[in-house]
Amino acid sequence: MDAAETLRLIKTRRSVRRYDGRPVPTHLVWELLEAAHWAPSAHNRQPWRFAVLMDVERRRALAEAMGAHFRRDLLAAGVPEEEAERQVARSVARIVDAPAVIVVFLSMADMDQYADAKHRALERTMAVQSVALAVQNILLLAHAHGLGACWMCAPLFCPEVVRETLEVPADWEAQALVTLGYPAEVRTRERDSLADRVRWYE
Ligand SMILES: Cc1cc2nc3c(=O)[nH]c(=O)nc-3n(C[C@H](O)[C@H](O)[C@H](O)COP(=O)(O)O)c2cc1C
């Protein structure tokens, strides 16, 4: 494997939020899931679970259910109704308009079980970290295939809504979703100083 090419892939990936409408081939979505599944995970327990939404009506059902929850949250926080509607519509459109969506879940079913709260919380953190690595594999391989992708955290705010809408098992806890499609925008997010974020001890 060419290290320079790998670094270039990592550095040129950007969150792409607008797509040109071309469908994402099924075999590519499976390949993305395979990449996710080969991520490292705590104790190799593979706590990730995925729901793939290729059908627009299924994406709409999820987006609208989450949107209703989002609207309630915004109004409860005092956001004016018009602004709340604008934000909800934007969120719904992003999910509906993406040709494919992968909803990412965490399951604690195979993780170690602890009686005490501290170890339970740490085990959960390890599961969350593992799931995040799986998503990064999706984002990078999508980019390598010329696909755009974006992590959306919306499901994290309403895991019960996601579970009920998609009828997934009770232990599947929604963490995020990834929108996928062929890019209709070029993104150029930069990074702040690396040196400011490193303490290097010889
Ligand atoms: C945990 C996490 C949550 C994110 N949630 C959202 C989101 O809800 N909506 C969104 O548009 N982008 C979201 N993003 C994408 C980030 O905004 C993006 O990665 C960041 O701005 C850097 O830009 P880049 O990915 O183009 O380099 C999220 C990324 C991460 C890792």
The ligand as an SDF file (V2000), in Angstrom:
LIG
                    3D

 31 33  0  0  0  0  0  0  0  0999 V2000
  -19.3480   13.2450   15.6240 C   0  0  0  0  0  0  0  0  0  0  0  0
  -19.6270   14.0750   14.4020 C   0  0  0  0  0  0  0  0  0  0  0  0
  -20.8610   14.6590   14.2520 C   0  0  0  0  0  0  0  0  0  0  0  0
  -21.1470   15.4050   13.1020 C   0  0  0  0  0  0  0  0  0  0  0  0
  -22.4110   15.8680   12.9130 N   0  0  0  0  0  0  0  0  0  0  0  0
  -22.7090   16.5440   11.7890 C   0  0  0  0  0  0  0  0  0  0  0  0
  -24.0420   16.9500   11.5310 C   0  0  0  0  0  0  0  0  0  0  0  0
  -24.9690   16.6610   12.2930 O   0  0  0  0  0  0  0  0  0  0  0  0
  -24.2810   17.6500   10.3930 N   0  0  0  0  0  0  0  0  0  0  0  0
  -23.2850   17.9410    9.5030 C   0  0  0  0  0  0  0  0  0  0  0  0
  -23.5640   18.5740    8.4890 O   0  0  0  0  0  0  0  0  0  0  0  0
  -22.0060   17.5480    9.7000 N   0  0  0  0  0  0  0  0  0  0  0  0
  -21.6960   16.8480   10.8150 C   0  0  0  0  0  0  0  0  0  0  0  0
  -20.4230   16.3860   11.0090 N   0  0  0  0  0  0  0  0  0  0  0  0
  -19.3690   16.7000   10.0170 C   0  0  0  0  0  0  0  0  0  0  0  0
  -18.4400   17.8110   10.5440 C   0  0  0  0  0  0  0  0  0  0  0  0
  -19.1200   19.0420   10.5380 O   0  0  0  0  0  0  0  0  0  0  0  0
  -17.1750   17.8680    9.6740 C   0  0  0  0  0  0  0  0  0  0  0  0
  -16.5020   16.6330    9.7410 O   0  0  0  0  0  0  0  0  0  0  0  0
  -16.2210   18.9770   10.1160 C   0  0  0  0  0  0  0  0  0  0  0  0
  -16.8030   20.2480    9.9470 O   0  0  0  0  0  0  0  0  0  0  0  0
  -14.9070   18.9430    9.3310 C   0  0  0  0  0  0  0  0  0  0  0  0
  -15.1730   19.0640    7.9510 O   0  0  0  0  0  0  0  0  0  0  0  0
  -14.6880   17.9420    6.9110 P   0  0  0  0  0  0  0  0  0  0  0  0
  -15.3250   16.6440    7.3110 O   0  0  0  0  0  0  0  0  0  0  0  0
  -15.2020   18.4280    5.5750 O   0  0  0  0  0  0  0  0  0  0  0  0
  -13.1980   17.8800    6.9470 O   0  0  0  0  0  0  0  0  0  0  0  0
  -20.1270   15.6280   12.1260 C   0  0  0  0  0  0  0  0  0  0  0  0
  -18.8800   15.0230   12.3010 C   0  0  0  0  0  0  0  0  0  0  0  0
  -18.6260   14.2410   13.4070 C   0  0  0  0  0  0  0  0  0  0  0  0
  -17.2950   13.5390   13.5180 C   0  0  0  0  0  0  0  0  0  0  0  0
  1  2  1  0
  2  3  1  0
  2 30  2  0
  3  4  2  0
  4  5  1  0
  4 28  1  0
  5  6  2  0
  6  7  1  0
  6 13  1  0
  7  8  2  0
  7  9  1  0
  9 10  1  0
 10 11  2  0
 10 12  1  0
 12 13  2  0
 13 14  1  0
 14 15  1  0
 14 28  1  0
 15 16  1  0
 16 17  1  0
 16 18  1  0
 18 19  1  0
 18 20  1  0
 20 21  1  0
 20 22  1  0
 22 23  1  0
 23 24  1  0
 24 25  2  0
 24 26  1  0
 24 27  1  0
 28 29  2  0
 29 30  1  0
 30 31  1  0
M  END
$$$$
